[in-house]
């Protein structure tokens, strides 16, 4: 009974998670943004539904297993996004070296910035 009420929203979240995975793999920023926003909206809607129904403890083991699998997929997507971010950052540094953060302060000039006056 309870699973029938949440099947459609849960399937939507699973679909959106797959869309995010495809967008990360494709490297298209607009597709990733769109898929991420759709996933977030589906997750918020699902959380509201679960609150109205009494939470996941009211559901059976099948729902809990699907939620656990979904949480694992989201963790994998987060790690993939971090990896993609590092690749993009390295490529940016290679193309535009000035984007690197300097470890040391810029040189102050001769003798720490002191200018000698000549007469």
Backbone bond lengths (Angstrom), bond angles and torsions (degrees), N, CA, C in turn:
res aa  C-N    CA-C-N  psi(-1)  N-CA   C-N-CA  omega(-1)  CA-C   N-CA-C  phi
1 X - - - 1.447 - - 1.529 110.99 -
2 X 1.319 116.79 -55.60 1.457 120.64 -178.08 1.519 111.30 -66.17
3 X 1.321 117.32 -38.48 1.454 120.80 -178.52 1.523 111.24 -63.60
4 X 1.330 118.07 -34.47 1.468 121.55 179.46 1.526 110.65 -63.95
5 X 1.323 117.88 -35.32 1.464 121.63 -179.42 1.520 112.44 -71.54
6 X 1.311 117.00 -29.03 1.458 119.33 -175.54 1.525 113.11 -106.31
7 X 1.304 118.05 -2.16 1.463 120.88 -177.54 1.525 112.20 -59.26
8 X 1.323 117.76 -48.21 1.468 120.58 -177.29 1.537 111.71 -64.07
9 X 1.350 119.51 -50.18 1.471 118.78 178.70 1.532 113.02 -62.66
10 X 1.315 117.54 -37.19 1.460 120.97 179.46 1.530 110.31 -68.33
11 X 1.312 116.62 -41.32 1.469 120.04 176.91 1.526 110.89 -63.00
12 X 1.323 116.78 -35.90 1.458 120.75 177.78 1.527 110.48 -64.12
13 X 1.324 117.40 -43.21 1.465 120.62 178.04 1.528 110.18 -62.54
14 X 1.326 116.88 -43.62 1.464 119.94 179.02 1.532 110.83 -61.55
15 X 1.321 116.92 -41.34 1.465 121.51 177.81 1.526 110.65 -63.46
16 X 1.334 116.30 -44.37 1.464 120.26 -179.57 1.524 111.08 -65.42
17 X 1.307 117.72 -34.97 1.467 121.50 177.14 1.530 109.58 -63.94
18 X 1.328 116.72 -40.86 1.465 120.30 176.63 1.528 110.62 -65.54
19 X 1.332 116.84 -35.77 1.464 120.53 177.85 1.526 111.11 -65.09
20 X 1.324 116.49 -39.27 1.467 120.48 176.95 1.524 109.51 -64.00
21 X 1.323 117.34 -42.93 1.468 120.74 179.00 1.528 110.60 -60.09
22 X 1.323 117.19 -43.12 1.464 121.02 178.93 1.527 111.06 -65.18
23 X 1.331 116.66 -39.04 1.464 120.40 179.87 1.517 111.34 -67.75
24 X 1.323 117.84 -38.27 1.464 120.87 177.29 1.524 109.46 -64.86
25 X 1.328 116.25 -42.87 1.465 120.26 -179.73 1.527 111.78 -65.40
26 X 1.327 116.64 -35.27 1.464 119.92 -178.30 1.521 112.33 -76.00
27 X 1.323 116.74 -26.99 1.458 120.61 -179.39 1.516 113.84 77.93
28 X 1.319 118.24 11.98 1.463 122.39 178.79 1.527 109.88 -85.23
29 X 1.337 118.79 113.01 1.462 120.42 -176.00 1.531 113.65 -63.01
30 X 1.333 118.04 -38.22 1.470 119.80 -179.14 1.525 110.82 -67.96
31 X 1.331 116.63 -39.44 1.464 119.99 178.00 1.528 110.26 -65.53
32 X 1.322 116.12 -39.74 1.466 119.80 179.03 1.517 111.25 -65.39
33 X 1.317 116.90 -42.91 1.457 120.09 179.03 1.527 110.87 -62.84
34 X 1.317 116.73 -45.44 1.460 121.34 -179.31 1.529 111.26 -63.61
35 X 1.339 116.12 -46.37 1.468 119.92 -179.84 1.521 111.42 -65.41
36 X 1.330 116.95 -39.22 1.472 120.63 179.69 1.525 111.04 -65.57
37 X 1.327 116.63 -42.27 1.466 119.72 178.01 1.523 111.53 -63.89
38 X 1.334 116.52 -41.64 1.467 119.98 178.68 1.529 110.91 -64.61
39 X 1.336 116.86 -39.66 1.465 120.37 177.77 1.519 110.88 -64.29
40 X 1.324 116.44 -43.91 1.468 120.30 179.37 1.530 110.80 -60.34
41 X 1.331 116.84 -45.60 1.467 120.30 179.85 1.527 111.42 -62.70
42 X 1.331 116.56 -42.68 1.467 120.17 178.80 1.528 110.89 -64.07
43 X 1.326 116.62 -39.04 1.463 120.35 179.84 1.524 111.54 -67.24
44 X 1.338 116.91 -40.27 1.467 120.68 178.53 1.527 110.22 -64.58
45 X 1.330 116.13 -43.92 1.469 120.19 177.79 1.529 111.24 -61.51
46 X 1.327 115.99 -42.10 1.462 120.27 -179.72 1.524 110.84 -66.28
47 X 1.314 117.02 -40.62 1.468 120.28 178.75 1.524 110.39 -62.26
48 X 1.326 117.01 -40.82 1.463 120.34 176.53 1.518 112.04 -62.55
49 X 1.322 116.03 -42.25 1.464 120.56 177.84 1.522 110.69 -62.31
50 X 1.330 116.48 -43.84 1.464 119.39 -179.46 1.523 111.10 -64.72
51 X 1.330 117.65 -36.73 1.468 120.44 176.54 1.522 110.64 -63.17
52 X 1.320 116.39 -42.67 1.475 119.76 179.59 1.525 111.71 -65.70
53 X 1.334 116.59 -31.58 1.462 120.39 -177.49 1.525 113.03 -88.88
54 X 1.321 117.29 -3.69 1.465 119.46 177.01 1.510 114.53 103.28
55 X 1.304 118.96 9.88 1.460 122.07 175.82 1.512 113.14 89.81
56 X 1.325 116.41 170.23 1.466 120.14 -176.69 1.521 113.83 -68.54
57 X 1.321 117.92 -19.44 1.464 119.35 178.88 1.532 111.74 -66.58
58 X 1.346 116.64 -19.67 1.457 120.58 177.41 1.529 111.65 -78.04
59 X 1.314 117.24 -15.59 1.458 121.99 -177.89 1.522 110.53 -92.17
60 X 1.288 114.42 168.22 1.453 120.22 -178.64 1.518 113.33 -85.37
61 X 1.325 114.74 -176.88 1.462 120.19 -177.76 1.535 112.86 -65.77
62 X 1.330 117.66 -27.14 1.465 120.05 179.40 1.529 110.64 -64.03
63 X 1.335 116.76 -44.01 1.457 120.61 178.62 1.521 110.64 -64.97
64 X 1.322 116.37 -44.08 1.464 119.41 179.60 1.524 111.38 -60.71
65 X 1.322 116.63 -39.29 1.465 120.62 179.05 1.530 110.76 -65.35
66 X 1.324 116.82 -41.44 1.463 119.85 178.98 1.523 111.35 -67.18
67 X 1.330 116.57 -39.50 1.464 120.07 177.78 1.529 110.96 -65.15
68 X 1.329 116.67 -38.62 1.461 120.50 178.13 1.523 110.10 -65.04
69 X 1.328 117.06 -43.62 1.463 120.78 178.47 1.527 110.39 -62.78
70 X 1.326 116.48 -40.64 1.466 121.01 178.59 1.527 110.89 -63.87
71 X 1.317 116.80 -41.75 1.467 120.70 178.07 1.526 110.69 -62.78
72 X 1.314 117.47 -38.85 1.462 120.91 177.47 1.529 110.59 -65.43
73 X 1.334 116.87 -40.71 1.472 120.55 178.64 1.526 110.62 -64.51
74 X 1.315 116.47 -39.79 1.466 119.78 178.82 1.524 111.02 -65.74
75 X 1.317 117.21 -36.27 1.459 121.05 176.29 1.526 110.26 -63.92
76 X 1.317 116.34 -42.10 1.466 120.66 177.81 1.525 110.10 -63.31
77 X 1.337 117.61 -42.14 1.461 120.69 179.22 1.519 111.17 -63.96
78 X 1.311 116.49 -38.88 1.472 120.06 177.67 1.519 110.34 -61.66
79 X 1.329 117.01 -45.19 1.463 120.92 178.53 1.524 111.05 -63.53
80 X 1.336 117.06 -39.51 1.462 120.38 178.00 1.529 111.25 -64.51
81 X 1.320 116.92 -37.92 1.464 120.14 177.38 1.527 111.18 -65.53
82 X 1.317 116.69 -38.88 1.463 120.24 177.46 1.525 109.79 -63.52
83 X 1.329 116.47 -44.21 1.470 119.64 178.07 1.519 111.24 -61.68
84 X 1.322 117.29 -43.53 1.467 122.02 179.78 1.532 109.54 -62.53
85 X 1.309 116.62 -39.85 1.462 120.80 179.72 1.526 110.86 -62.63
86 X 1.313 116.94 -41.19 1.464 120.81 179.19 1.526 110.01 -65.12
87 X 1.317 117.69 -42.94 1.469 121.16 179.38 1.522 110.36 -61.79
88 X 1.328 116.60 -44.81 1.461 120.61 -179.95 1.533 110.38 -64.32
89 X 1.317 116.96 -42.57 1.464 120.46 179.86 1.520 111.57 -63.13
90 X 1.322 117.17 -42.03 1.466 120.32 178.25 1.525 111.03 -64.77
91 X 1.319 116.54 -40.54 1.465 119.76 178.14 1.524 110.31 -64.16
92 X 1.310 116.97 -40.23 1.457 120.65 178.13 1.520 110.92 -62.63
93 X 1.320 116.68 -43.25 1.466 120.42 178.92 1.530 111.25 -64.27
94 X 1.314 116.71 -34.27 1.462 119.66 179.08 1.525 110.84 -70.03
95 X 1.330 116.33 -38.41 1.463 120.42 -178.52 1.520 112.89 -79.92
96 X 1.324 115.53 -37.39 1.467 120.83 -177.09 1.531 107.78 -130.87
97 X 1.327 117.11 85.22 1.473 119.81 -176.02 1.524 113.69 -57.93
98 X 1.306 118.84 -25.21 1.471 121.11 -178.84 1.525 111.90 -66.77
99 X 1.339 118.94 -11.38 1.461 120.69 179.63 1.518 112.35 -79.82
100 X 1.326 116.88 -9.50 1.470 120.13 178.57 1.515 109.66 -71.23
101 X 1.295 115.47 143.68 1.459 120.53 174.72 1.518 107.80 -81.23
102 X 1.291 115.80 135.55 1.452 120.59 -179.92 1.517 109.53 -81.23
103 X 1.313 115.18 136.98 1.463 120.09 178.07 1.520 110.66 -77.09
104 X 1.306 116.05 -35.81 1.455 121.64 -177.13 1.522 109.61 -110.44
105 X 1.309 115.36 157.31 1.459 120.16 177.07 1.518 109.39 -67.31
106 X 1.310 115.15 154.46 1.461 119.76 178.03 1.522 109.18 -64.17
107 X 1.336 117.32 146.65 1.463 118.83 179.65 1.520 110.55 -61.63
108 X 1.315 115.14 140.97 1.461 120.83 -176.85 1.518 112.23 -84.39
109 X 1.263 117.91 -10.05 1.456 120.55 -178.13 1.513 110.23 106.26
110 X 1.307 116.20 -165.46 1.457 121.32 -177.16 1.518 110.37 -68.48
111 X 1.285 117.99 130.07 1.467 125.52 175.78 1.522 112.14 52.62
112 X 1.303 115.98 43.34 1.453 119.94 175.15 1.517 113.43 69.83
113 X 1.287 117.07 23.45 1.456 119.05 176.44 1.518 114.06 96.42
114 X 1.293 117.74 0.16 1.450 122.22 179.85 1.517 109.59 -73.67
115 X 1.294 118.53 128.98 1.448 122.26 178.01 1.522 108.53 -107.21
116 X 1.301 115.40 126.91 1.453 119.64 178.24 1.516 109.42 -81.02
117 X 1.278 115.65 137.33 1.473 120.49 176.75 1.503 108.40 -92.45
118 X 1.270 116.22 137.51 1.460 118.76 176.24 1.528 109.21 -111.24
119 X 1.276 114.02 143.14 1.456 118.90 -177.02 1.508 112.51 -95.17
